Each structure stands twice: as C-alpha cells, then as structure tokens.
Amino acid sequence: MVNPAASAGVHPFDWVDDIIFMLDAETRFTFVNAYALNAWNTHPHELLGRTFADVLPVQAAAEPIAAAFQQVLMSRQRTEVETFSVGQQAWLNITVYPHEAGLIVQVKRLLRNSRSTGPADHDALTGCLTRAAFQTRMQTVALPAALAIVDLNQLKSVNSLRGHSGGDAHIRAVAHTLRAALPPAAFICRWGGDEFVIVVPGHHRDTLQELLDATNHTAPGPLPDTAAFTGGLADWAQGTPFERAFAAADEQLQLRKEQLREVVAPWEHEADTFVAFSRELEGLREPGDLIQHTLNRLLRVMDFDQAAYAILEEDQLVYVHEAHRDGVPAPEPGLHVPVPLAGTAFQRVQRTRTTEWSTDYPSTPGALPQVVEQGVKSGMVTPVLRQGHVMATIVLCTVNRWQTITPHMRKTVELTVLRLEHALELRRAVGEVRSTLEAGMRTLSRVLEARDAETQGHTARAARLATRLGAHFRLDRTALEHLRYGAYLHDIGKLCIPERILKKPGKLTPEERATMQRHATEGHDLVTRLPGVAPQIVAVIRSHHERWDGRGYPDGLAGTDIPLGARIFSVCDVYDALISERPYKRAWSHDDAVLEIERQAGGQFDPEVVRAFLALVRDP
C-alpha cells in the first residue's frame, strides 16, 4: 500500500539532504524523499509499490543490504552497512531503522578515496582491504616490514550487551581508529570477523608496537577498563615467506590473549566433546585401536596434517602408529624406524614430561633433517605417561604451511592424551586381572579333570577349539572370552557328585546316571552364587549337555533355544573326549571322531555348528 504522505504535501524527510526511503515488510517502496528522487532522477510513481530488489537504485551490493533489511525486520533493531557504489564510485553508509511493519532507510555518501578500487577490494563494514585484495597487495610490498595481527577483545560480550548491530558498530569504530592512526604507506586488512592484519613497510615491529599501544588508549573499549584489542607482532624480513612471519605474530598474539585469560577458538560444547571421546575409547579393547582412534580424532578436530605415536625406548624413538590427511605424505621417519633421541624435542619431552612445540620447526634446535626435508613447518610433541614415566609421545605436524601452536591447542591435546593414558592403563590393569583369572580357571579345570579321571588337558584343548569355532560365528572378544571361561568351568558341578559315581569303571545305573546329570544344574547353582559371573558363562555350564533334537538335559531345550555358546562348546567337548583315552575306553582316531560328529548333525548337534566345525578341523 502506498503511503499517503508521499502524495500529500511535503514530508519532513524531504528537508533532509540524505537519501531516505521507507519500505514495507516485503521491501516495497512506500515513501521516497525529495533528495532521493533528485539523486536518482526519477518520479514517485516509478518507485512506489515496487520492491527494492526490482529497482536497486543505488546499484550497490544487493546481498549485504538485503541481509540487513531482513535482520532489522526480525530483530527490530537498527543496523548499518557500508558498501561501494560502482555507479557513484563512492562508499555509502546505509542505516536501516525499524518502523511499524516496515523499514526506514537512510543512505549517506562517505568521504573516502576509492583509489579506483571496486567493492571486492574493501570490506563493506570497516573499509579495510579484503583478504583477497590484501594478498594481491602483499605480493608487491617493499620489505623489510613490520607485521601485526590485531584481535578485538571481548566482542562476544559486546554482542551480548548491545546486539550484533552494536557489535558491528564496535568493529567499525575500532577499525576506523586503527586506519586513522597508521602511516600513509601502511595497509590494513580485515582478516576475519574480529581480526585484522596490518603491514607497515620500512618499519620495525617495536615502532609499530608503540603506535598500536597509543591507539589502544584512544580506541573505544568493549567494556570499562578493557583495552580495545590485543596485538601480536613480527618482523617480516626480505626473503621470508609471509606465512612464516604471520605464524610468529600469531603465536605472540595467542600468548598475550592467554595472559588476558581469554579463550581463543574454543571447541563448541567442549565438555560434551571430551565425554563423547571417553565413551568412544570405552568401546575399544585393544591398545593399538585406542591409539589409532586418538590419532584420527586429533586430525579430525585439530588443524594438523600428520599425527604419530612414538614409543621411547632407552636412547631412541620408534613410530608405531600414524595418521595423515588425504594428499599429505605419511610422517617421517617411517613406522618402526629407530631414531636417536639425543638433542631432539623428544629427549626434552622425556626429561621435562611436558609438551614441546614449535611454530617454526625448521629453526628449532635438534630438528630432524628428514622431517624438515618433508616440508614440516610447525609441530608439537606431547608425552604419554605410565606411572609417572614417559613411555611414548603423540606427535602432530603441519606440512608446507606454518601453524600457530596456541595455548588452547596445547591444552586440548594434553587433555586428549590424559584420556588416552587412562584408557591404556585401564586396559593394562584389566588385562592383568583377566590373565590371573584365566590362569585360575585353567588350574581349576585341571583339578576337576584329575577328580573326574579325565585325560589331562582335555578342558584346555576343548576351550581353545571352541574359541576358534566361535570366531567363525563372528563372536566379539567379550563373547569369545565368555565362551572360553564357560568351557573351563563346564564341569564345575561335578564337585557335588560323589567320587564313587565319578570314577565308577562300569556302566552307571539309572539312579547313578540321574545323579551324574545333576552336575549341570549343580554347576549352575555354584557359579550363580559368585558375583560378577556373566550369564553367557553360566549358559555354557548349564546347557552344554542339551541336544539339538531336544533329548538332552537338564532342561530338554531344542534347536536355537539352546544358547549358542553351549551349542559350540558341546561339539568341541565331545570331539576331544572321543579322541582322548579314558579308563573306560580307548581313544578314537581323528577321522572316526569327525565322522561321528558329522553323523550327529541334526540329532545331538546344531547342523550349522557342525558344518563350521568340519571346515575348521579339515582345514586347520
């Protein structure tokens, strides 16, 4: 709908010597002041009712202006945009105000020398060079020069207190203050959202530091008694790559930010991230898997190209695990290649038990020649401890590029390594407990064999065979462990059977046979009284005499109602019993025993388990 004020006499905005127009919620023109009509050489009827995108009278960059319109319509807060007008060859300040269900837009021409540059050369908000224009400019910069990286302090606090429009205004004010303070030969680039890069040809960093310190006193601070920005500086010498000087300045910046207790580039939801990492490690059993997962994760979340795990052995180190990004070579030295420790960062880590790092690795004392030749520019080495001693290190490197090693980055890696240390120590302790437990079970199985007059070693052989057969069914490590423990204890219930029945040389009476068969339930009752015995172990003990056809004991289970572990073990138990000599029988040959197992498929044994068993024993 057209604003009646546009055709009903003079509007107050007609007295303002700036372009002012009004838009509705769909960005259609509802009013245009006299100054705008004159500047655009147009008439009201040519604009009113049409959208801004259709008209685009200022021929400015449509995307940032349209974004500003939408931001104000949603937030109902004032915002500003600076953009370069190609038609007018001038910089324009566009201020957008909320108004009822629409917008009021004011356009001012800025007094700024365009120097024949286009909108792509300057950042719309600050008027500083864009990164692309800066990179073009630095190809011809006269060296030596002073280089500074400036990072605004507490911008998040400004955004929280004043909204993002207030944050934009703060960025623009500090940038303008910096630009005004710099000498004519200097140039400044908006490197990131709140980060700027300054190059002053012919200057030393101490001179630039004095200028920045003075400017920091005049620039508007984000909060009372807070400096506007923090800077890191470096000398950019002739023949030195820009990236090298940049990394040195960035390292100084990060150290100063750390002193201010500002967290630089934090991981989002970092606590949750580390909890998730700990849970990932819990799902891995092998130490090698833990280490490899940690290396892969560090590459995924950190800005490095190579990762390695190096074991320290006396006076040398050996890489035993590595990871690298696509398109990047594997770390040097290669895996399992011993390298002397003397004079290297690894030796310093071994001595101090703290992280060593270098933003400029080739200049580091003790830099390994093969690593430098590969193009490694930056890296860090973090110790992995066991009982207070350095047993290994995590190595992270960048290739053909310099990377600032920030304090936050070091803390992140060190926290990750602490979780790895805990997981490795836990696996080691659990492994020792398991070894002790398994040794005790093997001993108990031999005692049971001696009491039952079975052939020595029968249980251990049947357990090994059952473990191999279980692997065919893709049982995981825990399930195989339960199967093996169940095999060791399968006859524990015979402790409750009288020796006169156990060692009777002749045929058992029906009553004696019923007593003997009770060993399955007696064993079940014994182990269920022990804390921590897994149900899968108990299932092997109770059900290893069940039959596929349902005629077994103690529960008369049939088919797949019989637990898989019991079905697997029963085949292995019978096979080893057949080929073993007992007081009441001679040992069968391997071939005869295999034929008997095959004959019992579908009767005593699970046919699928028999097929897997036959493949195993015929092709061991």
N, C-alpha and C positions, 0 to 999 in steps of 0.2 A: 504494500500500500504506500502511495506517495505521501510524504509529509506535507500537510497544507502550508507549513511555513515556507516551503520552497517557492510557493507562488503567491504568497500573501504578504507582500511588502518586504522590507529589509529585515534580515535575520541578524541577531547580534554577532554571529560568527562572520558576517560579511565585512565587519570592521577590522578583522584580524588579517595581517599581512602574512599569513601562512596558509598553505593548502589544508582545508578542513572539510571532511565529508562524513556522512553518517550512513551506516549500513544496518539492515535488519538481521535477524538470526540466520537467514540464508545468504548473507553478504550481498543483498541487493541494495543499490543506492536509494536512500530516502531523502537525502539532502546533500547539496554541494555548495560551498560558499562562493562568493563572487571572485575572490582571489584565485581559487582553483579553476573556475570557468575561464578566467582570463589566461591563466598559465597554460591550460590545455587547449585553448582556442576552440571551445565547444559551447553547447547550449544545454540547459537543464533537461529538455525533453530527450536529448540524445543519451542521457545517463540514467535518469530516474527510472527505477523499476528493473534495470539491468544489473546483472551480478558483476562484482569486481573482477572476476576471472574473465568475463566476456570483454570488459573494457580495458583493464590493466593500463590505466592512463600514464602511470609513472614509468612503465617499461622496466620495472625492477625485477629482482629475482622473486618469482611467484611463490616458491616453496616456503622460504622462511616467513614471508608475510602472511600467507595462508595459515601457517602453523601458529603464528602469533594471534590471528583472528580466533582460531579455534581455542587456543589457550585461554584467552580472555572470556570468550563465551562460556567456557566450562568453569573457570576459576572465579570469574567476576572480579579479577584484579588487573590493574594497569600493567602494561609491559611495553618494552621498547625494542626496536630492531634498527640496525644500521645496514644500509645496502648501497651498492654502487649503481647509479643510473647511467646506462650506456647512452641514452638519448641526450641527457643533460651533461654527460661527462662530469658528474659530481657525486659526492657522497651525500646520502639523505638519511636523516633520522626520522623514523616513523614511530610515533607514540600512539598506542591503542588503549582507549578507555572503555570500560563497560558503561552501557546506557540503556536503562529499561530492558527491553528484549533484544537489544542490538548493540552497536558499537559506535563510538566517535573516534575518528582517525585524524591525527594531525601530522603533517609532513613538513619537515624543515630541511633546508639546504645547509650542509656543514661546510665551513670554511676550511677545506683540506686540499692540498695539492695532490692531484691524481697522478701526476708524473706519467701520464699516458698509460696507466695500468688499467686493467679490467677488473671486474668483480671477483674473478677467480684468484687474483693476486693478494687480496686482503680479506681478513676475517671480518665478517659483517658486524659482529658485536663490538670488537675492540679496535678495528682499523689496523691491526698488526698484520704482518705478512702471514699468509697461509704456509703450511709445511711445504707444499709443492713449490710455491714461489721462493721460499727460503732455501730449499735445496738447489734451486736453479741459481740463486744469488751466491751461495757459498762456493760454487764452482769457480767463481772469478774473484773471490775475496783475497785481498792482499794480506799475506802472512809475514810475520807473526801477528797474532791477535789474542785478545782476551775473550774467553767464552764463559757465559754464566747460564745456569738453569735456575729459574725462579719459580717457586711453588707457593701459591696463595695459602695462607694459614686459615684454618677453621672455616672453610667455605661451607661445609655441611651445617655448621652452626648458624651461619648467615641464612642459608636456605630455610632452616627450621624456624628461625625467628622472623624472617621477612618474606618468606615465599621465594619461589625461583625467580620471579621478576626482580625482587630485591637482590638476589644473588647475582643476576645478570648485571644489575646496576653497579654492584660492588666490583665485579670483574672489570667492567668498563672503566670505572673510576681509577682503579689501581693501574690498569694498562695505560690510560692516558697520562697518569702521573709519571710512569716509567718512560714513556715515549718523550715526554717534555723534558725529562732530565738528561737524556742521552745526548752525546755529541753528534754533530751532523753526519759523520761517517758511519755511525753505528746503525745496525738494523736489528729489529726485534720481531720474533715470530711467535704466534700463539701455537704452541706445540701440542697441547691437549686442552681439556676442559678448564683446568685451573693452573696450567703450567706454561711458562714462556721460556724461550731461548734467546739470548742476547749475544751478539758478536760485535766487538769493537776493534777494528783493525788498528794495528800500531800501538795498542795499549798492553800493559801488563795487568795481570789479574789483581794485583794489590791496588792499582789505581781504580779499576772497576769496582773492587770491593768497597773502597771509600765512597764512591759515587752511590752505590746501592745502599750503603749504610745511611747516608744522608737522605736519600729518597725515602727510605723506610720510616723516617721520622715525620715526613710530610704526607705520605700516602695514607688514605683512610684505613684504619684497622678494622678487622671484623668484629671485635669486641673490645670493651675498655681495657687498656693496658696490654693489648696484644698487638704485636708487630703485624704489618700487612702481609709480609711474605718472608720466606726463607730462601736463601740462595746458596748454590754450590758453584765454585769457580775452578777454572783450569786455564793454563796457558796452551794456546793452540800454535805449535811451532811449525816452521817450514818443514815439509816432508812427512808430517804426522797426519794420519787419517783422521777425518772429523770424528768418526765413531770412537776412536781412542780417546780423544780429548773429551768427548761427550760423556763417555763412561767414567772418566776420572772426576769430572764435575758432578755427575750424578751421584757417585759414591759419597763425595763430600756433602751433597745435599741430603742424602739419606741419613748420614751420621748426625747432621745438625737437626734433622727432623726427629730423630730418635732422642736426642738430648731434650727436645721440647716435649717428649712423651706423646708424640703424635704417631698414630699407627698408619703406616704407608701401605696402600694397596692391600687391605686385609681380605682374606677369603670370606665370602659371604657365608654366614652361618658356620663359622669355623669349628665351633664346639661340636655341632652335629656332624660335620665332615670327619672329624677325628673319631667320633663314636662309630660312625659307619666304617671307617678304616679298621678299627679294632674288631668289629664284627666280621669283616672280610677275612682278617687274619685267623679268627677263631675257626673258620670253615676250612682251613688248610692244615694238613697234618705234617707234611714233610718240610724240614728246614729249607731245602732248596726252593720249594714252592713259595714259602714265606718271603724269602729274599727276592726272588724274581718278581713277585707281586708288588713288593715295596718299590723296586726299581721302576717298574712300569707305571706305578701310581705317581711317583715323583716326576717322571717325564710328562705325565698327563696333566698335572696341576701346576708345575713349575716351568719357567721359561728357560729350559736347558735342552741341549741336543743329544747328549750322551749321559749314560749312567752306568756305573760299575760297582761291583762288590769285590773288594780286595782283601785277602787274608794276609795278615802279617806273621811271617814265620822267621823267628830269630832275626837275621840281618837282611831279610829280603821280603818282597811282597809278591803276591800272585793274584791276578784277576781270576775269579772262578764263576762269576755271573756278570752279564752285561745286558744293556738295552740301549737302543738308539732310535731316533726319529727316522721316518722314511726319507730317503735321499741323503742321509748322513752316514759316513762310514762307521764301522764298529770302533769302539775305543781302542787306543794304543796305550800300553802294549797289549797284545792279544791274550786270549784266555790261556791260563796255565803256563805262561812265560814268566820265569822268575826275574825280578828286577832288584838290584841292590837298594837298600833303604837309605844309605848314608847320604846326608846332605839334602834330602828331599823333604817336601812337605809332609810326606807320610811319616818320616822319622820325627819331625816336630810334633805331629799329632800323637805319635806313640809316647813321646816324652811328656807332653803337656796334658794329654787326654782332652783336648779342646779342639773345636773346629778351626781349620786353617782355610783361608780363602784368598783369592787374588782376582781383582777386576782386570788386571793386565798381566796375565800369566807368563807371557814370554819374557817379561822383565823380572820375574820372581827368582830369587836365588835358589838353585837346585832344580830349576825347571827341566823336565826330562826332554832330551832332544827329539825323540820320536814323537812325543806329544806335540811339541812346538811345530815340527815338520808337518804334522797332520792338520794344522790350522787352528788348534785350540787357542782361544784368546782369553777366556775367563773360566774360573772353576772354583770348586770348594771341595774340601775333604773333611768328612765328619766321622769321628770314631764310633765304633760299635764295641761296647764293653761287655765283659763277662766277669762277674765278681770283682769289679774294680780295675780289671786289666784290659787293655786294648787288644782285642782278638782280631778285629777286621776294621775296614773303613768303607763308607759309602762315598763314591766319587761322582761329582756332577760337573759337566763341562759344556761350554758353547763352542761351536766350530765356525771359523771365519766371521765371527762377529763378537764384539765386546758386550758383556752383560754386567751391569752393576749388581754386586752382591750386597743386598740390603740387610740391615739387622733383622727385619721381619722375616726375610727369606731364610736367614740362618736359623732363626728360632723355629720356623716351620719345619725345616729339615731335621733339626735336633729333636723336636717333639715326635716326628715320624720315626726317627731312629730309636727313640726311647720305647715306642710301642713295639718295634721290631725286636729290640733286646728282650722285652718282657715276654713276647711270644716265643722267641727262641729258647729262653731259659725255661719257660713252662714246658715246651716240648721235650727239652733235655731231661727235666725232672720227671715228667710223666713217662718218658722212655725208660728211665732207670727203674721206676716203680713197676712198669709193665714187665721189664726183664726179670725183676725179682719175683713178681707174681707168677710169671710163666715158668720160671725155674722151680718155684714151689709146687706148681701144678704137675710138672713133669715128675718131680720126686714123688708126689702123692700117687701118680699113676703107676709108677714102678712098685710102690708099696702094695697097691691094690693087685697088681699083676702077680706079685710074689705070694700074696694071700690066696689068690684065686688059681694058682698053679698055671697061669697063662705064660706063653712064651715071652721072655724078656724083650721089651722094646715094641711089643705089638701096638700099644696105645699111641706111642710117639709116631710110629710108621703110619697108622691109620689117620692120625691127626694131620700129618704132612700131606698125605694123599687127598684128604678131604679139603684141605686148604687149596690145593691145586685144582681140584674139581670145582670148588666154589668160585674160583676166579673165572672159570669158563662161563658161569652164570652172571658174571659182571657184578659180583658182590663187592661192595666197597671195603675199605680197610677195616672199618669197625665191625662190619658183618662177618668178615673173614676171621677177625680176632675172636668174636663170639663163638663162631663155629669151632675154632681150634680149642678154645677153653672148654666148650661143651664136650668135645672129644676127649680131652684129658680127664674130665670128671664123669664121663658117661656111666661108669660102673661104681660110682662112689656109694650107691645104695647097698652094694654087696658087703659093706662094713656091718650091716644089720642082719646078714644072712649067716646062720651057723656054719662053722667050718666043716662039719660032718657032711653037710649038703654040698658046700662049695667043692670039696675035694673028693667026693664020692666017685670012685672009678667006674662004677657000673651005671646002669640006667636008673633014672630017678623015678620014684613012684609018683602018681598023680598029685598026692599031697605035697611031696617034696618039690615037684615042678611048680605048683602054685606058690609055694614059699619062695622059690628061686625067682619067679616072675615078679614078686613084690619088690625086687631091688630097684625097679624103675620108679615106683611111687615112693619108696623109702629114700631114694636119691633126691627126688623132687622135694620131699619134706625137709631133708637135711639142708639143701642149698638155699631154699627159700627162707630159712632162718638166718642166713648170713646177709648182712647189709650190703647193698650195692651190687648184687649179682644180677646181671641183665636178664630179662625174660627170654631172650634168644638162647642164652646158655642153658637155662632151665628147660627150654623146649627140647633141646638135644638130649638131655639127661632123661626126661620123661618119655619121649616118643621114639627113641631110636630102635625100639622093637615093634613099632607099628608096621603093618603091611599095606601095600597099595590096594590089595583086594579086600581089606577090612577085617582080616582074620588075625591081626596082631594083638598086642597088649601094650599098656594096661587099659586103654580107652576104646579099642576097636575102631580107631579112626581109619578112613579110607581116602584114597586119591589125594587131591590137593588140600584136604582138611589136615593132613599131616604137615607140620611145619617143614619148610624147605631144608633147613639145616639138618633136621633129623633124617629126611629122605636122602640127602647127600651122604651123611655120615654112615648110615646103615649099610650102604653099598660098600663103602671103603672098609668098614668094620668086618663084614662078612668075608670080603675078598682076602684081607690079611689073615683072618682066622683060618681060612681054608688052606692057605699056603704055609701056615705055621704048624709045627708038630706040637701035639698036646699029649698028656698022659693017656688019653682015651682014643687017640687017632694018629695016623701018620700024616705028614704034610702032603698036600696036593701039589701037582705041577702048576705052573703059571697058566698054561694053556687050558688045563682042565678047570681051573678056578674061573677063568674068563668065560668058558663055555657055560658053566653053572650060573654065573651072574646073568649072562645073556638069556639063558633058559627061564630065569625067574622074572624077566621083564614083564610087567603087567600083572604078575602074581604077587611076589614079595616086594618087588621094587618098582619105583616110578620109571616107566619106559624112557622118558626123556633124560632122566639122570643116567640110566644105563647106557643110552647112546653116547652121551658125553663121556662117561667112564671108559667105554670101549675105545673111543677115539683117543683118549688120554693114554691108556696103557698100551695101545698098539702103536702109538707114535709118541713115545715119551719125550 
